[in-house]
């Protein structure tokens, strides 16, 4: 039996969060929303970015775009601490 439910959750814009709180690390698992987040987020103050990436949701091209977006913001993939599907990026 399918027990999935639709739920509503409050939303806080990342730019608003950063304005009031200066994070230096992000850990996220937003089930395929990572690519959209990276397209719009300013990661200037972030030194560590950890995310579960969902290639099955946004494909090879989306994974390549995630890599380009993170690299463009000055972050480098940390292969020593990354695992399949979960990548660690450092400044």
Phi and psi restraints in degrees (range 20) as a CNS / XPLOR table:
assign (resid 1 and name C) (resid 2 and name N)
       (resid 2 and name CA) (resid 2 and name C) 1.0 -82.1 20.0 2
assign (resid 2 and name N) (resid 2 and name CA)
       (resid 2 and name C) (resid 3 and name N) 1.0 116.8 20.0 2
assign (resid 2 and name C) (resid 3 and name N)
       (resid 3 and name CA) (resid 3 and name C) 1.0 -106.5 20.0 2
assign (resid 3 and name N) (resid 3 and name CA)
       (resid 3 and name C) (resid 4 and name N) 1.0 13.3 20.0 2
assign (resid 3 and name C) (resid 4 and name N)
       (resid 4 and name CA) (resid 4 and name C) 1.0 -68.2 20.0 2
assign (resid 4 and name N) (resid 4 and name CA)
       (resid 4 and name C) (resid 5 and name N) 1.0 144.2 20.0 2
assign (resid 4 and name C) (resid 5 and name N)
       (resid 5 and name CA) (resid 5 and name C) 1.0 -132.0 20.0 2
assign (resid 5 and name N) (resid 5 and name CA)
       (resid 5 and name C) (resid 6 and name N) 1.0 150.3 20.0 2
assign (resid 5 and name C) (resid 6 and name N)
       (resid 6 and name CA) (resid 6 and name C) 1.0 -88.0 20.0 2
assign (resid 6 and name N) (resid 6 and name CA)
       (resid 6 and name C) (resid 7 and name N) 1.0 132.4 20.0 2
assign (resid 6 and name C) (resid 7 and name N)
       (resid 7 and name CA) (resid 7 and name C) 1.0 -128.9 20.0 2
assign (resid 7 and name N) (resid 7 and name CA)
       (resid 7 and name C) (resid 8 and name N) 1.0 155.8 20.0 2
assign (resid 7 and name C) (resid 8 and name N)
       (resid 8 and name CA) (resid 8 and name C) 1.0 -102.5 20.0 2
assign (resid 8 and name N) (resid 8 and name CA)
       (resid 8 and name C) (resid 9 and name N) 1.0 137.9 20.0 2
assign (resid 8 and name C) (resid 9 and name N)
       (resid 9 and name CA) (resid 9 and name C) 1.0 -129.7 20.0 2
assign (resid 9 and name N) (resid 9 and name CA)
       (resid 9 and name C) (resid 10 and name N) 1.0 147.0 20.0 2
assign (resid 9 and name C) (resid 10 and name N)
       (resid 10 and name CA) (resid 10 and name C) 1.0 -68.0 20.0 2
assign (resid 10 and name N) (resid 10 and name CA)
       (resid 10 and name C) (resid 11 and name N) 1.0 149.1 20.0 2
assign (resid 10 and name C) (resid 11 and name N)
       (resid 11 and name CA) (resid 11 and name C) 1.0 -119.8 20.0 2
assign (resid 11 and name N) (resid 11 and name CA)
       (resid 11 and name C) (resid 12 and name N) 1.0 136.4 20.0 2
assign (resid 11 and name C) (resid 12 and name N)
       (resid 12 and name CA) (resid 12 and name C) 1.0 -124.2 20.0 2
assign (resid 12 and name N) (resid 12 and name CA)
       (resid 12 and name C) (resid 13 and name N) 1.0 125.1 20.0 2
assign (resid 12 and name C) (resid 13 and name N)
       (resid 13 and name CA) (resid 13 and name C) 1.0 -65.9 20.0 2
assign (resid 13 and name N) (resid 13 and name CA)
       (resid 13 and name C) (resid 14 and name N) 1.0 136.7 20.0 2
assign (resid 13 and name C) (resid 14 and name N)
       (resid 14 and name CA) (resid 14 and name C) 1.0 -58.2 20.0 2
assign (resid 14 and name N) (resid 14 and name CA)
       (resid 14 and name C) (resid 15 and name N) 1.0 -42.8 20.0 2
assign (resid 14 and name C) (resid 15 and name N)
       (resid 15 and name CA) (resid 15 and name C) 1.0 -60.0 20.0 2
assign (resid 15 and name N) (resid 15 and name CA)
       (resid 15 and name C) (resid 16 and name N) 1.0 -37.1 20.0 2
assign (resid 15 and name C) (resid 16 and name N)
       (resid 16 and name CA) (resid 16 and name C) 1.0 -69.6 20.0 2
assign (resid 16 and name N) (resid 16 and name CA)
       (resid 16 and name C) (resid 17 and name N) 1.0 -39.9 20.0 2
assign (resid 16 and name C) (resid 17 and name N)
       (resid 17 and name CA) (resid 17 and name C) 1.0 -61.1 20.0 2
assign (resid 17 and name N) (resid 17 and name CA)
       (resid 17 and name C) (resid 18 and name N) 1.0 -47.8 20.0 2
assign (resid 17 and name C) (resid 18 and name N)
       (resid 18 and name CA) (resid 18 and name C) 1.0 -64.2 20.0 2
assign (resid 18 and name N) (resid 18 and name CA)
       (resid 18 and name C) (resid 19 and name N) 1.0 -34.0 20.0 2
assign (resid 18 and name C) (resid 19 and name N)
       (resid 19 and name CA) (resid 19 and name C) 1.0 -62.7 20.0 2
assign (resid 19 and name N) (resid 19 and name CA)
       (resid 19 and name C) (resid 20 and name N) 1.0 -33.6 20.0 2
assign (resid 19 and name C) (resid 20 and name N)
       (resid 20 and name CA) (resid 20 and name C) 1.0 -101.9 20.0 2
assign (resid 20 and name N) (resid 20 and name CA)
       (resid 20 and name C) (resid 21 and name N) 1.0 -10.4 20.0 2
assign (resid 20 and name C) (resid 21 and name N)
       (resid 21 and name CA) (resid 21 and name C) 1.0 -151.2 20.0 2
assign (resid 21 and name N) (resid 21 and name CA)
       (resid 21 and name C) (resid 22 and name N) 1.0 123.3 20.0 2
assign (resid 21 and name C) (resid 22 and name N)
       (resid 22 and name CA) (resid 22 and name C) 1.0 -97.0 20.0 2
assign (resid 22 and name N) (resid 22 and name CA)
       (resid 22 and name C) (resid 23 and name N) 1.0 84.1 20.0 2
assign (resid 22 and name C) (resid 23 and name N)
       (resid 23 and name CA) (resid 23 and name C) 1.0 -70.7 20.0 2
assign (resid 23 and name N) (resid 23 and name CA)
       (resid 23 and name C) (resid 24 and name N) 1.0 151.2 20.0 2
assign (resid 23 and name C) (resid 24 and name N)
       (resid 24 and name CA) (resid 24 and name C) 1.0 -116.7 20.0 2
assign (resid 24 and name N) (resid 24 and name CA)
       (resid 24 and name C) (resid 25 and name N) 1.0 -2.7 20.0 2
assign (resid 24 and name C) (resid 25 and name N)
       (resid 25 and name CA) (resid 25 and name C) 1.0 -140.9 20.0 2
assign (resid 25 and name N) (resid 25 and name CA)
       (resid 25 and name C) (resid 26 and name N) 1.0 146.1 20.0 2
assign (resid 25 and name C) (resid 26 and name N)
       (resid 26 and name CA) (resid 26 and name C) 1.0 -131.8 20.0 2
assign (resid 26 and name N) (resid 26 and name CA)
       (resid 26 and name C) (resid 27 and name N) 1.0 131.8 20.0 2
assign (resid 26 and name C) (resid 27 and name N)
       (resid 27 and name CA) (resid 27 and name C) 1.0 -124.5 20.0 2
assign (resid 27 and name N) (resid 27 and name CA)
       (resid 27 and name C) (resid 28 and name N) 1.0 121.4 20.0 2
assign (resid 27 and name C) (resid 28 and name N)
       (resid 28 and name CA) (resid 28 and name C) 1.0 -137.7 20.0 2
assign (resid 28 and name N) (resid 28 and name CA)
       (resid 28 and name C) (resid 29 and name N) 1.0 148.0 20.0 2
assign (resid 28 and name C) (resid 29 and name N)
       (resid 29 and name CA) (resid 29 and name C) 1.0 -144.6 20.0 2
assign (resid 29 and name N) (resid 29 and name CA)
       (resid 29 and name C) (resid 30 and name N) 1.0 89.6 20.0 2
assign (resid 29 and name C) (resid 30 and name N)
       (resid 30 and name CA) (resid 30 and name C) 1.0 -116.1 20.0 2
assign (resid 30 and name N) (resid 30 and name CA)
       (resid 30 and name C) (resid 31 and name N) 1.0 32.8 20.0 2
assign (resid 30 and name C) (resid 31 and name N)
       (resid 31 and name CA) (resid 31 and name C) 1.0 46.4 20.0 2
assign (resid 31 and name N) (resid 31 and name CA)
       (resid 31 and name C) (resid 32 and name N) 1.0 53.9 20.0 2
assign (resid 31 and name C) (resid 32 and name N)
       (resid 32 and name CA) (resid 32 and name C) 1.0 99.1 20.0 2
assign (resid 32 and name N) (resid 32 and name CA)
       (resid 32 and name C) (resid 33 and name N) 1.0 -3.8 20.0 2
assign (resid 32 and name C) (resid 33 and name N)
       (resid 33 and name CA) (resid 33 and name C) 1.0 -87.1 20.0 2
assign (resid 33 and name N) (resid 33 and name CA)
       (resid 33 and name C) (resid 34 and name N) 1.0 -1.4 20.0 2
assign (resid 33 and name C) (resid 34 and name N)
       (resid 34 and name CA) (resid 34 and name C) 1.0 -59.8 20.0 2
assign (resid 34 and name N) (resid 34 and name CA)
       (resid 34 and name C) (resid 35 and name N) 1.0 -44.4 20.0 2
assign (resid 34 and name C) (resid 35 and name N)
       (resid 35 and name CA) (resid 35 and name C) 1.0 -60.6 20.0 2
assign (resid 35 and name N) (resid 35 and name CA)
       (resid 35 and name C) (resid 36 and name N) 1.0 -48.2 20.0 2
assign (resid 35 and name C) (resid 36 and name N)
       (resid 36 and name CA) (resid 36 and name C) 1.0 -62.4 20.0 2
assign (resid 36 and name N) (resid 36 and name CA)
       (resid 36 and name C) (resid 37 and name N) 1.0 -41.1 20.0 2
assign (resid 36 and name C) (resid 37 and name N)
       (resid 37 and name CA) (resid 37 and name C) 1.0 -57.9 20.0 2
assign (resid 37 and name N) (resid 37 and name CA)
       (resid 37 and name C) (resid 38 and name N) 1.0 -49.4 20.0 2
assign (resid 37 and name C) (resid 38 and name N)
       (resid 38 and name CA) (resid 38 and name C) 1.0 -65.5 20.0 2
assign (resid 38 and name N) (resid 38 and name CA)
       (resid 38 and name C) (resid 39 and name N) 1.0 -27.9 20.0 2
assign (resid 38 and name C) (resid 39 and name N)
       (resid 39 and name CA) (resid 39 and name C) 1.0 -66.2 20.0 2
assign (resid 39 and name N) (resid 39 and name CA)
       (resid 39 and name C) (resid 40 and name N) 1.0 -21.8 20.0 2
assign (resid 39 and name C) (resid 40 and name N)
       (resid 40 and name CA) (resid 40 and name C) 1.0 -122.7 20.0 2
assign (resid 40 and name N) (resid 40 and name CA)
       (resid 40 and name C) (resid 41 and name N) 1.0 -12.5 20.0 2
assign (resid 40 and name C) (resid 41 and name N)
       (resid 41 and name CA) (resid 41 and name C) 1.0 -87.7 20.0 2
assign (resid 41 and name N) (resid 41 and name CA)
       (resid 41 and name C) (resid 42 and name N) 1.0 138.0 20.0 2
assign (resid 41 and name C) (resid 42 and name N)
       (resid 42 and name CA) (resid 42 and name C) 1.0 -92.4 20.0 2
assign (resid 42 and name N) (resid 42 and name CA)
       (resid 42 and name C) (resid 43 and name N) 1.0 111.5 20.0 2
assign (resid 42 and name C) (resid 43 and name N)
       (resid 43 and name CA) (resid 43 and name C) 1.0 -100.1 20.0 2
assign (resid 43 and name N) (resid 43 and name CA)
       (resid 43 and name C) (resid 44 and name N) 1.0 26.9 20.0 2
assign (resid 43 and name C) (resid 44 and name N)
       (resid 44 and name CA) (resid 44 and name C) 1.0 -53.5 20.0 2
assign (resid 44 and name N) (resid 44 and name CA)
       (resid 44 and name C) (resid 45 and name N) 1.0 -41.2 20.0 2
assign (resid 44 and name C) (resid 45 and name N)
       (resid 45 and name CA) (resid 45 and name C) 1.0 -92.0 20.0 2
assign (resid 45 and name N) (resid 45 and name CA)
       (resid 45 and name C) (resid 46 and name N) 1.0 1.5 20.0 2
assign (resid 45 and name C) (resid 46 and name N)
       (resid 46 and name CA) (resid 46 and name C) 1.0 -85.9 20.0 2
assign (resid 46 and name N) (resid 46 and name CA)
       (resid 46 and name C) (resid 47 and name N) 1.0 126.3 20.0 2
assign (resid 46 and name C) (resid 47 and name N)
       (resid 47 and name CA) (resid 47 and name C) 1.0 -102.6 20.0 2
assign (resid 47 and name N) (resid 47 and name CA)
       (resid 47 and name C) (resid 48 and name N) 1.0 -22.6 20.0 2
assign (resid 47 and name C) (resid 48 and name N)
       (resid 48 and name CA) (resid 48 and name C) 1.0 -137.5 20.0 2
assign (resid 48 and name N) (resid 48 and name CA)
       (resid 48 and name C) (resid 49 and name N) 1.0 128.6 20.0 2
assign (resid 48 and name C) (resid 49 and name N)
       (resid 49 and name CA) (resid 49 and name C) 1.0 -128.4 20.0 2
assign (resid 49 and name N) (resid 49 and name CA)
       (resid 49 and name C) (resid 50 and name N) 1.0 119.0 20.0 2
assign (resid 49 and name C) (resid 50 and name N)
       (resid 50 and name CA) (resid 50 and name C) 1.0 -122.1 20.0 2
assign (resid 50 and name N) (resid 50 and name CA)
       (resid 50 and name C) (resid 51 and name N) 1.0 127.5 20.0 2
assign (resid 50 and name C) (resid 51 and name N)
       (resid 51 and name CA) (resid 51 and name C) 1.0 -149.0 20.0 2
assign (resid 51 and name N) (resid 51 and name CA)
       (resid 51 and name C) (resid 52 and name N) 1.0 146.5 20.0 2
assign (resid 51 and name C) (resid 52 and name N)
       (resid 52 and name CA) (resid 52 and name C) 1.0 -87.8 20.0 2
assign (resid 52 and name N) (resid 52 and name CA)
       (resid 52 and name C) (resid 53 and name N) 1.0 119.1 20.0 2
assign (resid 52 and name C) (resid 53 and name N)
       (resid 53 and name CA) (resid 53 and name C) 1.0 -98.5 20.0 2
assign (resid 53 and name N) (resid 53 and name CA)
       (resid 53 and name C) (resid 54 and name N) 1.0 143.4 20.0 2
assign (resid 53 and name C) (resid 54 and name N)
       (resid 54 and name CA) (resid 54 and name C) 1.0 -116.7 20.0 2
assign (resid 54 and name N) (resid 54 and name CA)
       (resid 54 and name C) (resid 55 and name N) 1.0 79.9 20.0 2
assign (resid 54 and name C) (resid 55 and name N)
       (resid 55 and name CA) (resid 55 and name C) 1.0 -57.3 20.0 2
assign (resid 55 and name N) (resid 55 and name CA)
       (resid 55 and name C) (resid 56 and name N) 1.0 -34.1 20.0 2
assign (resid 55 and name C) (resid 56 and name N)
       (resid 56 and name CA) (resid 56 and name C) 1.0 -66.4 20.0 2
assign (resid 56 and name N) (resid 56 and name CA)
       (resid 56 and name C) (resid 57 and name N) 1.0 -18.4 20.0 2
assign (resid 56 and name C) (resid 57 and name N)
       (resid 57 and name CA) (resid 57 and name C) 1.0 -91.9 20.0 2
assign (resid 57 and name N) (resid 57 and name CA)
       (resid 57 and name C) (resid 58 and name N) 1.0 -46.2 20.0 2
assign (resid 57 and name C) (resid 58 and name N)
       (resid 58 and name CA) (resid 58 and name C) 1.0 -116.0 20.0 2
assign (resid 58 and name N) (resid 58 and name CA)
       (resid 58 and name C) (resid 59 and name N) 1.0 11.1 20.0 2
assign (resid 58 and name C) (resid 59 and name N)
       (resid 59 and name CA) (resid 59 and name C) 1.0 68.8 20.0 2
assign (resid 59 and name N) (resid 59 and name CA)
       (resid 59 and name C) (resid 60 and name N) 1.0 -179.3 20.0 2
assign (resid 59 and name C) (resid 60 and name N)
       (resid 60 and name CA) (resid 60 and name C) 1.0 -61.4 20.0 2
assign (resid 60 and name N) (resid 60 and name CA)
       (resid 60 and name C) (resid 61 and name N) 1.0 -43.1 20.0 2
assign (resid 60 and name C) (resid 61 and name N)
       (resid 61 and name CA) (resid 61 and name C) 1.0 -62.3 20.0 2
assign (resid 61 and name N) (resid 61 and name CA)
       (resid 61 and name C) (resid 62 and name N) 1.0 -40.5 20.0 2
assign (resid 61 and name C) (resid 62 and name N)
       (resid 62 and name CA) (resid 62 and name C) 1.0 -65.7 20.0 2
assign (resid 62 and name N) (resid 62 and name CA)
       (resid 62 and name C) (resid 63 and name N) 1.0 -39.3 20.0 2
assign (resid 62 and name C) (resid 63 and name N)
       (resid 63 and name CA) (resid 63 and name C) 1.0 -63.5 20.0 2
assign (resid 63 and name N) (resid 63 and name CA)
       (resid 63 and name C) (resid 64 and name N) 1.0 -41.7 20.0 2
assign (resid 63 and name C) (resid 64 and name N)
       (resid 64 and name CA) (resid 64 and name C) 1.0 -65.0 20.0 2
assign (resid 64 and name N) (resid 64 and name CA)
       (resid 64 and name C) (resid 65 and name N) 1.0 -37.5 20.0 2
assign (resid 64 and name C) (resid 65 and name N)
       (resid 65 and name CA) (resid 65 and name C) 1.0 -66.3 20.0 2
assign (resid 65 and name N) (resid 65 and name CA)
       (resid 65 and name C) (resid 66 and name N) 1.0 -41.3 20.0 2
assign (resid 65 and name C) (resid 66 and name N)
       (resid 66 and name CA) (resid 66 and name C) 1.0 -56.1 20.0 2
assign (resid 66 and name N) (resid 66 and name CA)
       (resid 66 and name C) (resid 67 and name N) 1.0 -47.3 20.0 2
assign (resid 66 and name C) (resid 67 and name N)
       (resid 67 and name CA) (resid 67 and name C) 1.0 -59.9 20.0 2
assign (resid 67 and name N) (resid 67 and name CA)
       (resid 67 and name C) (resid 68 and name N) 1.0 -45.9 20.0 2
assign (resid 67 and name C) (resid 68 and name N)
       (resid 68 and name CA) (resid 68 and name C) 1.0 -62.8 20.0 2
assign (resid 68 and name N) (resid 68 and name CA)
       (resid 68 and name C) (resid 69 and name N) 1.0 -42.4 20.0 2
assign (resid 68 and name C) (resid 69 and name N)
       (resid 69 and name CA) (resid 69 and name C) 1.0 -65.1 20.0 2
assign (resid 69 and name N) (resid 69 and name CA)
       (resid 69 and name C) (resid 70 and name N) 1.0 -42.5 20.0 2
assign (resid 69 and name C) (resid 70 and name N)
       (resid 70 and name CA) (resid 70 and name C) 1.0 -67.9 20.0 2
assign (resid 70 and name N) (resid 70 and name CA)
       (resid 70 and name C) (resid 71 and name N) 1.0 -42.0 20.0 2
assign (resid 70 and name C) (resid 71 and name N)
       (resid 71 and name CA) (resid 71 and name C) 1.0 -63.4 20.0 2
assign (resid 71 and name N) (resid 71 and name CA)
       (resid 71 and name C) (resid 72 and name N) 1.0 -41.8 20.0 2
assign (resid 71 and name C) (resid 72 and name N)
       (resid 72 and name CA) (resid 72 and name C) 1.0 -62.2 20.0 2
assign (resid 72 and name N) (resid 72 and name CA)
       (resid 72 and name C) (resid 73 and name N) 1.0 -25.3 20.0 2
assign (resid 72 and name C) (resid 73 and name N)
       (resid 73 and name CA) (resid 73 and name C) 1.0 -92.2 20.0 2
assign (resid 73 and name N) (resid 73 and name CA)
       (resid 73 and name C) (resid 74 and name N) 1.0 8.3 20.0 2
assign (resid 73 and name C) (resid 74 and name N)
       (resid 74 and name CA) (resid 74 and name C) 1.0 90.2 20.0 2
assign (resid 74 and name N) (resid 74 and name CA)
       (resid 74 and name C) (resid 75 and name N) 1.0 12.9 20.0 2
assign (resid 74 and name C) (resid 75 and name N)
       (resid 75 and name CA) (resid 75 and name C) 1.0 -99.8 20.0 2
assign (resid 75 and name N) (resid 75 and name CA)
       (resid 75 and name C) (resid 76 and name N) 1.0 149.6 20.0 2
assign (resid 75 and name C) (resid 76 and name N)
       (resid 76 and name CA) (resid 76 and name C) 1.0 -124.7 20.0 2
assign (resid 76 and name N) (resid 76 and name CA)
       (resid 76 and name C) (resid 77 and name N) 1.0 137.9 20.0 2
assign (resid 76 and name C) (resid 77 and name N)
       (resid 77 and name CA) (resid 77 and name C) 1.0 -64.0 20.0 2
assign (resid 77 and name N) (resid 77 and name CA)
       (resid 77 and name C) (resid 78 and name N) 1.0 130.1 20.0 2
assign (resid 77 and name C) (resid 78 and name N)
       (resid 78 and name CA) (resid 78 and name C) 1.0 -100.2 20.0 2
assign (resid 78 and name N) (resid 78 and name CA)
       (resid 78 and name C) (resid 79 and name N) 1.0 92.4 20.0 2
assign (resid 78 and name C) (resid 79 and name N)
       (resid 79 and name CA) (resid 79 and name C) 1.0 -63.2 20.0 2
assign (resid 79 and name N) (resid 79 and name CA)
       (resid 79 and name C) (resid 80 and name N) 1.0 -30.7 20.0 2
assign (resid 79 and name C) (resid 80 and name N)
       (resid 80 and name CA) (resid 80 and name C) 1.0 -64.9 20.0 2
assign (resid 80 and name N) (resid 80 and name CA)
       (resid 80 and name C) (resid 81 and name N) 1.0 -30.5 20.0 2
assign (resid 80 and name C) (resid 81 and name N)
       (resid 81 and name CA) (resid 81 and name C) 1.0 -109.0 20.0 2
assign (resid 81 and name N) (resid 81 and name CA)
       (resid 81 and name C) (resid 82 and name N) 1.0 -5.1 20.0 2
assign (resid 81 and name C) (resid 82 and name N)
       (resid 82 and name CA) (resid 82 and name C) 1.0 -82.5 20.0 2
assign (resid 82 and name N) (resid 82 and name CA)
       (resid 82 and name C) (resid 83 and name N) 1.0 155.6 20.0 2
assign (resid 82 and name C) (resid 83 and name N)
       (resid 83 and name CA) (resid 83 and name C) 1.0 -132.4 20.0 2
assign (resid 83 and name N) (resid 83 and name CA)
       (resid 83 and name C) (resid 84 and name N) 1.0 164.5 20.0 2
assign (resid 83 and name C) (resid 84 and name N)
       (resid 84 and name CA) (resid 84 and name C) 1.0 -53.4 20.0 2
assign (resid 84 and name N) (resid 84 and name CA)
       (resid 84 and name C) (resid 85 and name N) 1.0 120.9 20.0 2
assign (resid 84 and name C) (resid 85 and name N)
       (resid 85 and name CA) (resid 85 and name C) 1.0 87.2 20.0 2
assign (resid 85 and name N) (resid 85 and name CA)
       (resid 85 and name C) (resid 86 and name N) 1.0 -24.6 20.0 2
assign (resid 85 and name C) (resid 86 and name N)
       (resid 86 and name CA) (resid 86 and name C) 1.0 -116.6 20.0 2
assign (resid 86 and name N) (resid 86 and name CA)
       (resid 86 and name C) (resid 87 and name N) 1.0 115.4 20.0 2
assign (resid 86 and name C) (resid 87 and name N)
       (resid 87 and name CA) (resid 87 and name C) 1.0 -112.9 20.0 2
assign (resid 87 and name N) (resid 87 and name CA)
       (resid 87 and name C) (resid 88 and name N) 1.0 141.8 20.0 2
assign (resid 87 and name C) (resid 88 and name N)
       (resid 88 and name CA) (resid 88 and name C) 1.0 -111.6 20.0 2
assign (resid 88 and name N) (resid 88 and name CA)
       (resid 88 and name C) (resid 89 and name N) 1.0 128.2 20.0 2
assign (resid 88 and name C) (resid 89 and name N)
       (resid 89 and name CA) (resid 89 and name C) 1.0 -119.8 20.0 2
assign (resid 89 and name N) (resid 89 and name CA)
       (resid 89 and name C) (resid 90 and name N) 1.0 139.1 20.0 2
assign (resid 89 and name C) (resid 90 and name N)
       (resid 90 and name CA) (resid 90 and name C) 1.0 -129.8 20.0 2
assign (resid 90 and name N) (resid 90 and name CA)
       (resid 90 and name C) (resid 91 and name N) 1.0 154.2 20.0 2
